[in-house]
């Protein structure tokens, strides 16, 4: 009769083995066989020589049919055909019942133990099932045949019903045990298997009936009948092997298609393992990738289909799965009956019954092994044809894995910066889009996008070379990533511009704290071959959903904030709608500013600078003002960033210079010699024509060059020191004075300050304002004053508002002061009257005792 070996169904989740349930099935089969034997009158008779001979005959026939089985292909499943119905039908016809049952059990047990190497519960189940088959066929045959004559229709019917009942028992119990292994019984599969079992059993039973009728007609006729049957069996086995080869080719083709359609490396590995299991009809499949020394990475598919990855240590000598030095790795077939000690060690360590291990080759040679183990079923083992098939699979897998790694590498390179390894703009946009979607769905409290531009990086490139510049970028990228942690994305947008995506950002305070941590981290010097290099950064911040809800808008607004921070000398700047020249309101303001420049509607105010000793007013700082038709008077901080982004700084600077020199000429004509100071932006300093235009204005207005002071900030110089020094030297050649504005808040060093052709330092008002209450500010101001005096520079203190501050600065030796204590900014036309009043009252301030100021 047909028999499918005990196994878990392929491509299904395999549950933990319920051995106790299977043991219960064995107990039921044994007890049912005993009860059925007793109720059917199956009793042991005397053991005569003829009885022993009949038992030996059944044992031999059963052993032969259980060893030399056929594989019948039904759709894509191979059904095992053991031809056991032949000894059953012959035994029912010519032998005693007890001899038939004993012969079936003994013969099958020998095949199970010696050929199929079954042990334990599986052996007990199959032996119990064979006993139940024998007892059942005897009982059913006697019951149906009754007292009918031999070889009559009762006998034929009884034989068919008996082998059919045994087939039903085999199908039902086998599917029951599989269901116990899997945790569920598939009724559709049960009905399908019953139909297959019955069909095969009836076919083989018919062959047995033909043999019986041939023998009854003439004993010699059995010889040609048996010969014909043997010829058919041999022919069918040849056909079965050919069919199996065609099926293997079809599976190999489907395998090639499957692995070619999965570009992801993990998907490719999973597909290779799954297809290898199906192609070789094995329970296990795994790939081992060799590492350094004896380390390896093993990826495998568990019987339940779960993808498993683990690091292992492999002993070359004992396992024989790693190539020896200078040697290639040969394919290995480890059969169930192998006596090779190392093969037995590997099978025992992996708890395999049998296995095939073949090399997996890549561009650099053998990169690992592909192994399959434990062929589904006990009837057929792996052979050399299976090993060759697995070698073909390994060749396809090697190519597929190389392609997957290449695709993964290309995909990684397309989404990451080649220099720093950080995500690039494309990947950043994807992550920003994903985070904005989480914010929209309420899965995140908010997000922040930051654009960061390094200050002073060009000087590193120009001075030390691009190689050192690249090293600096890599170091700063790594430092930024370490500072903010794994939850924040750091991307490089190009050049010295970076972007940060902060997730779960609830408010601007949290975003600002992150940004300031980054800036602090960047302030630490980076060692480039013994040279400590320090750069600053300008960082703009935009929040979602407060400032924008889509990717392009939030990136653009973070960029706007960054440029605003850069214009202010660095640091952190949170986006504000007033910064955005692309908004309709700001666009209209840009158009108004352009018109104001064309109609010369930009005016200036002046703020005097007083000498600390004499109180004389030697110069004034010129401050731009814009009287907007609807918005009123706008201070420089409100429209200068707008002019910088709109490309209007050149026109604005020249117009302010013209106003300043015109006022200076008017005062000079009135008998008042007072210099003017005008601020220059980084864009103005980069203008090659600046010195020519300044010289032309001085000549046109008739103002001596020494009465004009041009003020620049530290950040303006440090953004491109070489260009700044070159431009300042040209201006100094005209005879104008040069000053460093807002000194103390930038990143300039003593060496760079010494190289600048400046005559004046202006202490930033943030230090002067609180120096009376903050000892740190007082110490900073004192240090700057000492530095300026030691470098023979005039020192100007901005933001002086109290008489106490005046006295403190006078005690330090500061040269000039500027602030509300002297005067607020005023129109140039009001300066002459104010100056007359100041000359008449300044002695009261200069001669007031210190005790009065302290009060």
Beta strands, then each sheet from edge to edge (+ up, - down):
strand 1: 70-74
strand 2: 77-81
strand 3: 282-290
strand 4: 295-301
strand 5: 307-313
strand 6: 332-334
strand 7: 355-362
strand 8: 365-375
strand 9: 447-455
strand 10: 488-494
strand 11: 497-503
strand 12: 526-528
strand 13: 531-533
strand 14: 536-544
strand 15: 571-574
strand 16: 602-611
strand 17: 617-628
strand 18: 632-634
strand 19: 675-679
strand 20: 708-713
strand 21: 737-743
strand 22: 760-763
strand 23: 794-798
strand 24: 816-818
strand 25: 826-827
sheet 1: 1+ 2-
sheet 2: 5+ 4- 3+ 8- 7+ 6-
sheet 3: 10+ 11- 9+ 14- 15-
sheet 4: 12+ 13-
sheet 5: 18+ 17- 16+ 24- 23- 22- 21- 20- 19-
sheet 6: 18+ 17- 16+ 25-
end
